[in-house]
Amino acid sequence: MQTHFTDHWPRCALYRAGRGSSNDTGKAQNNAFKTAVTPAMLEPLLAFLHLLAILTMVVFRGSEAALCRAQWLNAAVVDRLVLIDTIYGVSAVTVLLTGLARIVWGAKGSAWYGGNPLL
């Protein structure tokens, strides 16, 4: 009998349950994937969103700096700059909101962030 590569995976029952197995415990575990974000996953999710927003902000600020050369300015570049600046603004607001969310709902809490001189 040939085994599937997931038979040795730690969560193989979850994978098989998703394929339509009649395993009752697998179905119960599969329903766990459909629940909302657990408190243990909230901190990594907030950190990921915060860092993604920071990187987006840096990339689009760099794009603005590259496009603002006197030799390149024309109507098409100005239209592109409007779009890039809008994305930059949205990412800056997202950085602030995800930062506040990490303070309010994060694992470290406001005391840790308030006592950190870098923040």
Z-matrix of the N, CA and C atoms (Angstrom, degrees):
N
C 1 1.435
C 2 1.521 1 109.27
N 3 1.300 2 116.07 1 129.86
C 4 1.467 3 120.83 2 -179.41
C 5 1.534 4 108.81 3 -88.02
N 6 1.315 5 115.83 4 132.44
C 7 1.457 6 119.83 5 -179.79
C 8 1.516 7 110.15 6 -93.99
N 9 1.291 8 115.10 7 150.80
C 10 1.454 9 121.69 8 177.16
C 11 1.523 10 107.83 9 -81.86
N 12 1.326 11 117.81 10 151.54
C 13 1.453 12 120.02 11 -176.82
C 14 1.523 13 112.46 12 -62.91
N 15 1.322 14 118.29 13 -21.75
C 16 1.461 15 120.08 14 -179.71
C 17 1.520 16 112.61 15 -83.75
N 18 1.337 17 118.15 16 -5.69
C 19 1.460 18 119.53 17 -179.40
C 20 1.524 19 111.72 18 -65.15
N 21 1.320 20 117.49 19 -21.43
C 22 1.457 21 120.86 20 180.00
C 23 1.512 22 111.79 21 -105.47
N 24 1.290 23 116.73 22 -0.15
C 25 1.453 24 121.24 23 178.92
C 26 1.521 25 108.60 24 -75.67
N 27 1.333 26 119.93 25 141.77
C 28 1.475 27 120.64 26 -175.75
C 29 1.510 28 114.14 27 -57.20
N 30 1.308 29 118.25 28 -30.44
C 31 1.463 30 120.28 29 -178.17
C 32 1.523 31 111.11 30 -109.02
N 33 1.315 32 116.35 31 38.03
C 34 1.453 33 119.06 32 -175.26
C 35 1.531 34 111.72 33 -63.61
N 36 1.330 35 117.61 34 -30.10
C 37 1.468 36 119.34 35 178.78
C 38 1.523 37 110.06 36 -65.20
N 39 1.330 38 117.19 37 -35.24
C 40 1.461 39 119.94 38 177.75
C 41 1.522 40 110.64 39 -66.71
N 42 1.329 41 116.06 40 -40.48
C 43 1.457 42 119.61 41 -179.49
C 44 1.528 43 110.35 42 -67.09
N 45 1.331 44 116.40 43 -45.17
C 46 1.464 45 119.31 44 -179.63
C 47 1.515 46 111.48 45 -65.90
N 48 1.344 47 116.70 46 -34.23
C 49 1.457 48 119.65 47 178.83
C 50 1.519 49 110.08 48 -64.56
N 51 1.309 50 117.20 49 -34.82
C 52 1.455 51 120.45 50 177.85
C 53 1.516 52 112.38 51 -69.97
N 54 1.352 53 117.88 52 -21.04
C 55 1.463 54 121.30 53 179.80
C 56 1.518 55 111.89 54 -87.87
N 57 1.311 56 117.68 55 2.26
C 58 1.456 57 119.45 56 176.93
C 59 1.515 58 113.35 57 98.86
N 60 1.305 59 118.50 58 26.01
C 61 1.450 60 121.95 59 177.31
C 62 1.524 61 110.04 60 -69.53
N 63 1.307 62 116.86 61 153.40
C 64 1.456 63 120.53 62 179.40
C 65 1.520 64 111.13 63 -90.69
N 66 1.303 65 117.49 64 12.66
C 67 1.449 66 122.50 65 -179.89
C 68 1.528 67 109.09 66 -70.60
N 69 1.361 68 117.73 67 116.87
C 70 1.461 69 121.04 68 -176.74
C 71 1.518 70 112.17 69 -65.54
N 72 1.334 71 117.77 70 -40.66
C 73 1.457 72 118.93 71 179.99
C 74 1.522 73 110.11 72 -68.06
N 75 1.298 74 116.84 73 -33.85
C 76 1.463 75 120.21 74 177.24
C 77 1.511 76 111.81 75 -63.96
N 78 1.350 77 115.98 76 -38.61
C 79 1.465 78 119.16 77 178.40
C 80 1.515 79 110.71 78 -67.11
N 81 1.327 80 117.25 79 -38.20
C 82 1.460 81 120.25 80 178.91
C 83 1.525 82 110.07 81 -65.83
N 84 1.330 83 116.14 82 -40.16
C 85 1.453 84 119.58 83 178.87
C 86 1.519 85 110.59 84 -70.56
N 87 1.319 86 118.19 85 -33.94
C 88 1.452 87 121.17 86 178.85
C 89 1.525 88 110.59 87 -65.54
N 90 1.331 89 117.33 88 -34.70
C 91 1.459 90 120.66 89 177.19
C 92 1.517 91 111.34 90 -65.91
N 93 1.343 92 117.31 91 -23.95
C 94 1.459 93 120.12 92 178.60
C 95 1.526 94 111.13 93 -64.87
N 96 1.334 95 117.86 94 -28.55
C 97 1.457 96 120.99 95 178.44
C 98 1.524 97 111.50 96 -69.77
N 99 1.306 98 117.70 97 -22.78
C 100 1.451 99 121.40 98 -175.42
C 101 1.526 100 112.52 99 -88.81
N 102 1.325 101 117.63 100 -1.85
C 103 1.456 102 120.36 101 -179.58
C 104 1.514 103 110.29 102 -77.93
N 105 1.325 104 115.64 103 171.16
C 106 1.456 105 121.03 104 178.30
C 107 1.526 106 109.55 105 -69.30
N 108 1.306 107 115.93 106 177.04
C 109 1.456 108 121.34 107 -179.86
C 110 1.521 109 108.82 108 -64.80
N 111 1.314 110 116.29 109 128.56
C 112 1.455 111 121.13 110 179.29
C 113 1.525 112 109.62 111 -78.93
N 114 1.328 113 118.13 112 158.51
C 115 1.470 114 119.78 113 178.75
C 116 1.526 115 112.89 114 -58.95
N 117 1.328 116 117.23 115 -31.47
C 118 1.462 117 119.88 116 179.36
C 119 1.525 118 111.50 117 -69.41
N 120 1.307 119 117.88 118 -26.87
C 121 1.465 120 121.14 119 -179.87
C 122 1.519 121 112.70 120 -93.32
N 123 1.325 122 117.84 121 -8.52
C 124 1.458 123 120.38 122 -176.39
C 125 1.526 124 111.76 123 -67.58
N 126 1.331 125 118.06 124 -45.09
C 127 1.462 126 120.88 125 -178.50
C 128 1.529 127 112.04 126 -62.36
N 129 1.343 128 120.11 127 -48.91
C 130 1.465 129 118.25 128 177.44
C 131 1.523 130 113.27 129 -63.33
N 132 1.325 131 117.68 130 -34.75
C 133 1.455 132 120.83 131 178.40
C 134 1.523 133 110.98 132 -66.03
N 135 1.331 134 116.68 133 -45.13
C 136 1.463 135 119.81 134 177.66
C 137 1.526 136 111.66 135 -64.14
N 138 1.329 137 116.78 136 -39.78
C 139 1.468 138 120.26 137 178.02
C 140 1.520 139 110.90 138 -63.89
N 141 1.327 140 116.90 139 -42.41
C 142 1.462 141 121.02 140 178.56
C 143 1.522 142 111.36 141 -61.89
N 144 1.323 143 116.82 142 -47.08
C 145 1.464 144 120.46 143 -179.65
C 146 1.522 145 111.29 144 -64.61
N 147 1.319 146 117.34 145 -37.97
C 148 1.459 147 121.37 146 179.18
C 149 1.529 148 110.97 147 -65.43
N 150 1.321 149 116.35 148 -47.15
C 151 1.470 150 119.45 149 179.37
C 152 1.526 151 111.82 150 -67.70
N 153 1.319 152 117.30 151 -35.92
C 154 1.462 153 120.09 152 176.57
C 155 1.524 154 110.83 153 -62.85
N 156 1.319 155 116.72 154 -41.15
C 157 1.460 156 120.25 155 178.37
C 158 1.526 157 111.09 156 -67.06
N 159 1.330 158 117.80 157 -38.24
C 160 1.464 159 120.88 158 177.91
C 161 1.522 160 110.42 159 -63.90
N 162 1.328 161 116.96 160 -46.15
C 163 1.462 162 120.18 161 -179.66
C 164 1.528 163 111.45 162 -65.24
N 165 1.327 164 116.97 163 -37.87
C 166 1.465 165 120.32 164 176.73
C 167 1.515 166 110.50 165 -63.22
N 168 1.315 167 116.73 166 -42.02
C 169 1.448 168 120.96 167 179.52
C 170 1.534 169 110.73 168 -63.23
N 171 1.320 170 117.62 169 -43.07
C 172 1.467 171 121.42 170 179.82
C 173 1.525 172 111.17 171 -64.75
N 174 1.316 173 116.81 172 -43.31
C 175 1.463 174 120.69 173 -178.44
C 176 1.522 175 111.11 174 -63.21
N 177 1.326 176 116.87 175 -45.51
C 178 1.456 177 118.56 176 -176.59
C 179 1.529 178 112.22 177 -76.90
N 180 1.331 179 118.88 178 -24.38
C 181 1.464 180 120.39 179 172.30
C 182 1.531 181 108.89 180 -69.21
N 183 1.308 182 116.76 181 -39.40
C 184 1.468 183 119.98 182 175.94
C 185 1.520 184 111.92 183 -65.07
N 186 1.315 185 116.87 184 -37.25
C 187 1.465 186 120.44 185 177.37
C 188 1.523 187 110.91 186 -64.68
N 189 1.318 188 116.69 187 -39.87
C 190 1.468 189 119.86 188 176.81
C 191 1.512 190 110.96 189 -62.69
N 192 1.320 191 116.57 190 -43.12
C 193 1.465 192 120.31 191 -179.75
C 194 1.522 193 111.01 192 -64.17
N 195 1.318 194 117.12 193 -37.70
C 196 1.466 195 120.03 194 -179.97
C 197 1.524 196 111.85 195 -69.99
N 198 1.317 197 117.36 196 -35.12
C 199 1.471 198 120.24 197 -177.96
C 200 1.524 199 113.93 198 -82.04
N 201 1.314 200 118.20 199 -14.04
C 202 1.463 201 120.80 200 -176.99
C 203 1.527 202 112.60 201 -88.38
N 204 1.292 203 117.57 202 40.00
C 205 1.469 204 121.66 203 174.84
C 206 1.521 205 108.21 204 -90.83
N 207 1.295 206 115.29 205 141.37
C 208 1.474 207 120.19 206 -176.61
C 209 1.529 208 111.18 207 -62.37
N 210 1.324 209 117.42 208 -32.53
C 211 1.465 210 120.66 209 -178.29
C 212 1.529 211 111.67 210 -71.28
N 213 1.306 212 117.93 211 -24.95
C 214 1.459 213 120.88 212 -173.40
C 215 1.516 214 113.79 213 -98.02
N 216 1.321 215 118.27 214 -11.50
C 217 1.459 216 119.75 215 -173.27
C 218 1.524 217 111.65 216 -69.47
N 219 1.303 218 114.85 217 121.81
C 220 1.459 219 123.54 218 171.81
C 221 1.529 220 106.68 219 -151.26
N 222 1.306 221 117.69 220 -176.38
C 223 1.469 222 120.81 221 -175.21
C 224 1.528 223 112.24 222 -62.79
N 225 1.321 224 117.24 223 -39.76
C 226 1.472 225 120.06 224 -179.12
C 227 1.529 226 111.27 225 -66.03
N 228 1.332 227 116.60 226 -39.11
C 229 1.462 228 120.50 227 -179.84
C 230 1.526 229 110.25 228 -68.67
N 231 1.326 230 116.81 229 -38.12
C 232 1.464 231 119.95 230 178.65
C 233 1.531 232 110.33 231 -64.62
N 234 1.327 233 117.58 232 -40.37
C 235 1.465 234 120.63 233 176.09
C 236 1.524 235 111.10 234 -62.69
N 237 1.318 236 116.63 235 -40.45
C 238 1.463 237 120.63 236 178.27
C 239 1.526 238 110.63 237 -66.61
N 240 1.341 239 116.41 238 -37.62
C 241 1.454 240 120.10 239 178.66
C 242 1.529 241 112.14 240 -63.50
N 243 1.322 242 116.82 241 -34.49
C 244 1.464 243 120.26 242 177.06
C 245 1.529 244 110.02 243 -62.19
N 246 1.316 245 116.71 244 -45.43
C 247 1.464 246 120.72 245 179.24
C 248 1.527 247 111.16 246 -65.36
N 249 1.318 248 116.97 247 -44.09
C 250 1.465 249 120.97 248 -178.98
C 251 1.520 250 110.19 249 -65.14
N 252 1.331 251 117.41 250 -39.52
C 253 1.452 252 120.43 251 178.96
C 254 1.529 253 111.41 252 -67.55
N 255 1.318 254 117.23 253 -34.62
C 256 1.462 255 120.70 254 176.03
C 257 1.525 256 110.87 255 -64.61
N 258 1.320 257 116.80 256 -44.76
C 259 1.469 258 120.70 257 178.00
C 260 1.520 259 109.96 258 -63.67
N 261 1.332 260 116.93 259 -39.61
C 262 1.462 261 120.68 260 177.57
C 263 1.531 262 110.49 261 -61.98
N 264 1.309 263 117.43 262 -43.72
C 265 1.455 264 121.13 263 179.52
C 266 1.516 265 112.83 264 -63.58
N 267 1.332 266 116.09 265 -42.65
C 268 1.470 267 120.05 266 178.03
C 269 1.522 268 110.23 267 -63.80
N 270 1.336 269 117.18 268 -40.79
C 271 1.463 270 119.23 269 179.99
C 272 1.522 271 111.04 270 -69.00
N 273 1.335 272 118.42 271 -33.83
C 274 1.467 273 120.48 272 177.18
C 275 1.528 274 110.71 273 -65.86
N 276 1.319 275 117.16 274 -41.74
C 277 1.470 276 120.50 275 176.70
C 278 1.528 277 110.00 276 -65.23
N 279 1.331 278 116.96 277 -38.07
C 280 1.463 279 121.17 278 178.43
C 281 1.521 280 111.03 279 -64.75
N 282 1.335 281 117.21 280 -37.90
C 283 1.467 282 120.50 281 176.12
C 284 1.524 283 109.89 282 -60.32
N 285 1.320 284 116.49 283 -45.35
C 286 1.467 285 119.66 284 179.44
C 287 1.528 286 112.01 285 -64.50
N 288 1.319 287 117.01 286 -44.74
C 289 1.463 288 120.30 287 -177.98
C 290 1.526 289 112.53 288 -67.09
N 291 1.334 290 116.68 289 -42.30
C 292 1.466 291 118.52 290 178.98
C 293 1.524 292 110.63 291 -70.13
N 294 1.324 293 117.52 292 -32.15
C 295 1.465 294 120.36 293 175.00
C 296 1.515 295 111.28 294 -64.61
N 297 1.328 296 116.54 295 -43.89
C 298 1.465 297 119.73 296 176.56
C 299 1.523 298 111.39 297 -65.44
N 300 1.327 299 116.96 298 -37.04
C 301 1.462 300 120.24 299 177.60
C 302 1.525 301 111.17 300 -64.40
N 303 1.329 302 116.78 301 -36.50
C 304 1.458 303 119.33 302 177.25
C 305 1.520 304 110.92 303 -68.06
N 306 1.338 305 116.97 304 -33.75
C 307 1.463 306 119.77 305 177.77
C 308 1.526 307 110.22 306 -68.84
N 309 1.320 308 116.73 307 -44.16
C 310 1.467 309 120.82 308 -175.10
C 311 1.528 310 111.78 309 -77.10
N 312 1.330 311 117.25 310 -50.80
C 313 1.470 312 120.76 311 -172.69
C 314 1.523 313 113.96 312 -106.30
N 315 1.305 314 118.17 313 -2.91
C 316 1.461 315 121.30 314 -176.56
C 317 1.512 316 112.82 315 -72.72
N 318 1.305 317 115.58 316 168.27
C 319 1.466 318 121.62 317 -176.64
C 320 1.526 319 112.04 318 -72.36
N 321 1.334 320 117.95 319 -29.99
C 322 1.461 321 120.54 320 -175.75
C 323 1.516 322 112.76 321 -80.76
N 324 1.305 323 117.32 322 -34.40
C 325 1.455 324 120.73 323 176.77
C 326 1.515 325 113.52 324 83.61
N 327 1.317 326 114.87 325 172.14
C 328 1.463 327 120.45 326 -174.73
C 329 1.510 328 113.25 327 -70.91
N 330 1.332 329 118.78 328 -28.47
C 331 1.464 330 121.18 329 179.53
C 332 1.519 331 111.27 330 -63.36
N 333 1.321 332 117.12 331 -41.50
C 334 1.460 333 119.76 332 -179.68
C 335 1.529 334 110.45 333 -68.33
N 336 1.318 335 117.26 334 -45.65
C 337 1.450 336 119.68 335 -179.42
C 338 1.525 337 111.94 336 -68.26
N 339 1.339 338 117.70 337 -34.39
C 340 1.462 339 121.20 338 178.84
C 341 1.514 340 112.88 339 -68.67
N 342 1.309 341 117.56 340 -31.78
C 343 1.460 342 121.99 341 179.64
C 344 1.518 343 114.09 342 -86.72
N 345 1.316 344 117.73 343 -4.79
C 346 1.457 345 121.75 344 -178.72
C 347 1.526 346 109.09 345 -87.06
N 348 1.347 347 118.05 346 116.58
C 349 1.467 348 119.46 347 -176.94
C 350 1.531 349 113.97 348 -67.91
N 351 1.321 350 118.02 349 -21.10
C 352 1.463 351 119.83 350 179.92
C 353 1.531 352 112.28 351 -76.30
N 354 1.310 353 116.96 352 -18.45
C 355 1.450 354 120.27 353 -178.43
C 356 1.510 355 111.39 354 -105.71
